[in-house]
Amino acid sequence: MEIAVDAYPTCRYKGYDIYPLVYQFTPPREWHERRPDRSYSASVVICLEGASPDTEHSNIFRLSGEPWESIGTAKRAATKGAEDIIDGLVPGQSMTF
């Protein structure tokens, strides 16, 4: 699967570039259920500062949690999630290559 990311990172943090990935969340539902308003899920690409996000010096992490109500909220959550991963605050996820 090919992933398209922005040409420039959203931010830099402790020597890493952060690229949030936001996509529409489609929950499983029964045919008779009302369709909720649009919501979003997020992942994040973290790579060494200055490295291309499609090299061996990058990792993709899917964020867990509830879907977010807007693209902006999902991007902010992805950035915060990346900072937590870099700081070692997320069990089982680290920036080792």
Stockholm file with secondary structure:
# STOCKHOLM 1.0

chainA/1-97         MEIAVDAYPTCRYKGYDIYPLVYQFTPPREWHERRPDRSYSASVVICLEGASPDTEHSNIFRLSGEPWESIGTAKRAATKGAEDIIDGLVPGQSMTF
#=GR chainA/1-97 SS CCCCCCSSCSEEETTEEEEEEEEEECCCCCTTSCCCCCEEEEEEEEEETTSCTTSTTEEEEECCSSCBSSHHHHHHHHHHHHHHHHTTCSTTCCCCC
#=GC SS_cons        CCCCCCSSCSEEETTEEEEEEEEEECCCCCTTSCCCCCEEEEEEEEEETTSCTTSTTEEEEECCSSCBSSHHHHHHHHHHHHHHHHTTCSTTCCCCC
//
